[in-house]
Amino acid sequence: MSVVDLRGAEDFSANPYPYYAKMRAEGPVHAVRTDDFERIWMVVGYEEARAALADQRFSKDWRTNGLWSAQSNPINANMLEMDAPHHTRLRKLVAREFTARRIDALRPRVEEITEGLLDAMVPSGRADLVDAFAFPLPMTVICELLGVPDMDREAFRLLSNAIVTPVSQEEENDAVHRMGAYLVELIEDKRCAPGDDLMSALIQARDDDGDRLSPDELIGMAFLLLVAGHETTVNLIANGVRALLDHPEQLALLRARPELIDGAVEEMLRYDGPVGTATFRFARESVAIGSAVIPRGEAVLVALGSGDRDPGRYPDPDTFDIRREARGHLAFGHGIHFCLGAPLARMEGRIAVQALLERCPGLERDPDGGEPDWLPGLLLRGVRHLPVRW
């Protein structure tokens, strides 16, 4: 069986979709060689990706297999890196506090933060949309939700970026340990002086049987909520605006019909979503997908971005159309690990894009902005900067 070689494919980060299309045409799953792995398996078909995301034959807990020798850290004690029944227990505990009611109550504050950022940004006539808007909005929201002090947020951004888009293994390992130490201190502060925030609630949370999160599980949960709560939404906003700017007829349509914003955000998630691949899974046993057999113990990546461009699921999938029925996309995953924060991300995306278009009627790319600086790696999909003017 041939192996798809992605080593040194610098254009993959800029535009992975032609690679995905070629792989899908040859089959729904492929062995892939990357700069970091001699062989991993990539699932690229929509139906196969959806099935794999819910298949309990694939484990999320890398600590139970011999593939990775990295030392575990308390931040790894999060539900994204656990299987049932441990995942089920953790999700039940956090879901009791991360409720739809709590998220709905955030709407006025999200709108207030959005308007404040635009008040600061609009008079200049141009900006890096990531630094000025797409990053600080979700970062402020999730930090306020969890109760992270203002002065810590920029330092947290640097650590988060070093973990999810690392330049080197050494940088990643250092950031993981520093992040763990930071969260230990944050949780201890919350334990000593609880507030009206989600982190304080999680420290006190118990289920009907008296179960509660252990110290390591609190660290892991704080890490997951903080990182997943802002990294993906940054890319949702920035990628969505890029798609609109690249398709002026769709931008004009959304301006003319702002009531299309809900569907527009779903199409943004489908067309160029914030997450390229789901995090690693590992085969508990040999698993056949299409004509391929993934051997027991080997690593699997589900290519969410490829599944959402599968013509078998979405007609004319490379066309960005905000009137498309895009629901059912894989941008937030599927199965027991479906993103807990999806309602919050959707709300932030809708508010952010709609307010931006209202306040910046002449929004366009800044011609002096230079070439895009794409996020490295397979996990996240987006740019570090998005220079625009209006």
Solvent accessible surface area in square Angstrom, and as a share of the most:
residue,aa,sasa,rsa
1,M,148,0.66
2,S,96,0.62
3,V,48,0.28
4,V,35,0.20
5,D,65,0.34
6,L,13,0.07
7,R,125,0.46
8,G,57,0.55
9,A,22,0.17
10,E,155,0.69
11,D,83,0.43
12,F,15,0.06
13,S,34,0.22
14,A,34,0.26
15,N,70,0.36
16,P,9,0.05
17,Y,18,0.07
18,P,77,0.49
19,Y,61,0.23
20,Y,4,0.02
21,A,42,0.32
22,K,139,0.59
23,M,5,0.02
24,R,41,0.15
25,A,91,0.71
26,E,117,0.53
27,G,18,0.17
28,P,33,0.21
29,V,6,0.03
30,H,15,0.07
31,A,2,0.01
32,V,0,0.00
33,R,55,0.20
34,T,16,0.09
35,D,110,0.57
36,D,123,0.64
37,F,59,0.24
38,E,121,0.54
39,R,103,0.38
40,I,1,0.00
41,W,8,0.03
42,M,0,0.00
43,V,0,0.00
44,V,0,0.00
45,G,4,0.04
46,Y,7,0.03
47,E,112,0.50
48,E,56,0.25
49,A,0,0.00
50,R,88,0.32
51,A,64,0.49
52,A,3,0.02
53,L,8,0.04
54,A,45,0.35
55,D,32,0.17
56,Q,88,0.39
57,R,96,0.35
58,F,9,0.04
59,S,7,0.05
60,K,9,0.04
61,D,21,0.11
62,W,23,0.08
63,R,83,0.30
64,T,103,0.60
65,N,37,0.19
66,G,83,0.80
67,L,84,0.42
68,W,83,0.29
69,S,111,0.71
70,A,56,0.43
71,Q,153,0.68
72,S,61,0.39
73,N,15,0.08
74,P,46,0.29
75,I,3,0.01
76,N,21,0.11
77,A,11,0.08
78,N,1,0.01
79,M,7,0.03
80,L,54,0.27
81,E,30,0.14
82,M,25,0.11
83,D,18,0.09
84,A,46,0.36
85,P,100,0.63
86,H,114,0.51
87,H,4,0.02
88,T,76,0.44
89,R,77,0.28
90,L,0,0.00
91,R,55,0.20
92,K,106,0.45
93,L,1,0.00
94,V,0,0.00
95,A,42,0.32
96,R,106,0.39
97,E,40,0.18
98,F,17,0.07
99,T,51,0.29
100,A,75,0.58
101,R,204,0.74
102,R,64,0.23
103,I,7,0.04
104,D,93,0.48
105,A,76,0.59
106,L,28,0.14
107,R,101,0.37
108,P,89,0.56
109,R,88,0.32
110,V,0,0.00
111,E,76,0.34
112,E,107,0.48
113,I,13,0.07
114,T,1,0.00
115,E,70,0.31
116,G,38,0.37
117,L,36,0.18
118,L,0,0.00
119,D,80,0.41
120,A,84,0.65
121,M,7,0.03
122,V,34,0.19
123,P,111,0.70
124,S,75,0.48
125,G,23,0.22
126,R,108,0.39
127,A,23,0.18
128,D,35,0.18
129,L,0,0.00
130,V,4,0.02
131,D,63,0.33
132,A,32,0.25
133,F,0,0.00
134,A,0,0.00
135,F,17,0.07
136,P,25,0.15
137,L,0,0.00
138,P,0,0.00
139,M,3,0.01
140,T,26,0.15
141,V,3,0.02
142,I,2,0.01
143,C,0,0.00
144,E,63,0.28
145,L,9,0.04
146,L,0,0.00
147,G,18,0.17
148,V,4,0.02
149,P,57,0.36
150,D,108,0.56
151,M,172,0.77
152,D,31,0.16
153,R,36,0.13
154,E,95,0.43
155,A,60,0.47
156,F,2,0.01
157,R,41,0.15
158,L,115,0.57
159,L,17,0.08
160,S,0,0.00
161,N,42,0.22
162,A,15,0.11
163,I,20,0.10
164,V,23,0.13
165,T,6,0.04
166,P,46,0.29
167,V,121,0.70
168,S,46,0.30
169,Q,99,0.44
170,E,127,0.57
171,E,68,0.30
172,E,46,0.20
173,N,65,0.33
174,D,73,0.38
175,A,3,0.02
176,V,26,0.15
177,H,105,0.47
178,R,139,0.51
179,M,0,0.00
180,G,5,0.05
181,A,65,0.50
182,Y,47,0.18
183,L,0,0.00
184,V,76,0.44
185,E,114,0.51
186,L,8,0.04
187,I,7,0.04
188,E,85,0.38
189,D,83,0.43
190,K,28,0.12
191,R,100,0.37
192,C,99,0.60
193,A,72,0.56
194,P,82,0.52
195,G,41,0.40
196,D,150,0.78
197,D,14,0.08
198,L,0,0.00
199,M,1,0.00
200,S,5,0.03
201,A,24,0.19
202,L,0,0.00
203,I,4,0.02
204,Q,102,0.45
205,A,6,0.05
206,R,121,0.44
207,D,18,0.09
208,D,129,0.67
209,D,132,0.68
210,G,36,0.34
211,D,41,0.21
212,R,81,0.29
213,L,8,0.04
214,S,44,0.28
215,P,95,0.60
216,D,70,0.36
217,E,23,0.10
218,L,4,0.02
219,I,11,0.05
220,G,0,0.00
221,M,0,0.00
222,A,0,0.00
223,F,21,0.09
224,L,21,0.11
225,L,14,0.07
226,L,0,0.00
227,V,11,0.07
228,A,40,0.31
229,G,16,0.15
230,H,2,0.01
231,E,15,0.07
232,T,29,0.17
233,T,3,0.02
234,V,13,0.08
235,N,4,0.02
236,L,4,0.02
237,I,0,0.00
238,A,1,0.00
239,N,2,0.01
240,G,0,0.00
241,V,1,0.00
242,R,17,0.06
243,A,5,0.04
244,L,2,0.01
245,L,26,0.13
246,D,72,0.38
247,H,39,0.18
248,P,88,0.56
249,E,102,0.46
250,Q,11,0.05
251,L,19,0.10
252,A,59,0.45
253,L,32,0.16
254,L,5,0.02
255,R,77,0.28
256,A,80,0.62
257,R,104,0.38
258,P,60,0.37
259,E,117,0.52
260,L,29,0.14
261,I,15,0.07
262,D,65,0.34
263,G,29,0.28
264,A,0,0.00
265,V,0,0.00
266,E,3,0.01
267,E,0,0.00
268,M,4,0.02
269,L,1,0.01
270,R,2,0.01
271,Y,31,0.12
272,D,9,0.05
273,G,9,0.09
274,P,3,0.02
275,V,23,0.13
276,G,10,0.09
277,T,2,0.01
278,A,13,0.10
279,T,46,0.27
280,F,41,0.17
281,R,9,0.03
282,F,5,0.02
283,A,3,0.03
284,R,107,0.39
285,E,83,0.37
286,S,65,0.42
287,V,1,0.00
288,A,69,0.53
289,I,20,0.10
290,G,61,0.58
291,S,121,0.78
292,A,6,0.05
293,V,85,0.49
294,I,0,0.00
295,P,46,0.29
296,R,180,0.66
297,G,23,0.22
298,E,37,0.17
299,A,6,0.04
300,V,0,0.00
301,L,8,0.04
302,V,0,0.00
303,A,0,0.00
304,L,7,0.03
305,G,10,0.09
306,S,0,0.00
307,G,0,0.00
308,D,3,0.01
309,R,15,0.05
310,D,22,0.11
311,P,82,0.51
312,G,76,0.73
313,R,81,0.29
314,Y,3,0.01
315,P,104,0.66
316,D,95,0.49
317,P,15,0.09
318,D,84,0.43
319,T,58,0.34
320,F,1,0.01
321,D,36,0.19
322,I,2,0.01
323,R,147,0.54
324,R,38,0.14
325,E,124,0.56
326,A,2,0.02
327,R,121,0.44
328,G,32,0.31
329,H,14,0.06
330,L,1,0.00
331,A,7,0.05
332,F,16,0.07
333,G,13,0.12
334,H,48,0.21
335,G,29,0.28
336,I,65,0.33
337,H,28,0.12
338,F,77,0.32
339,C,42,0.25
340,L,34,0.17
341,G,19,0.18
342,A,1,0.00
343,P,77,0.48
344,L,5,0.02
345,A,8,0.06
346,R,43,0.16
347,M,6,0.03
348,E,1,0.00
349,G,1,0.01
350,R,50,0.18
351,I,18,0.09
352,A,0,0.00
353,V,1,0.01
354,Q,54,0.24
355,A,9,0.07
356,L,0,0.00
357,L,12,0.06
358,E,124,0.56
359,R,77,0.28
360,C,0,0.00
361,P,101,0.63
362,G,42,0.40
363,L,9,0.04
364,E,74,0.33
365,R,93,0.34
366,D,20,0.10
367,P,91,0.57
368,D,120,0.62
369,G,27,0.26
370,G,65,0.63
371,E,158,0.71
372,P,61,0.38
373,D,64,0.33
374,W,57,0.20
375,L,21,0.10
376,P,47,0.30
377,G,53,0.51
378,L,39,0.19
379,L,53,0.26
380,L,12,0.06
381,R,22,0.08
382,G,2,0.02
383,V,5,0.03
384,R,70,0.26
385,H,80,0.36
386,L,3,0.02
387,P,40,0.25
388,V,0,0.00
389,R,86,0.31
390,W,65,0.23
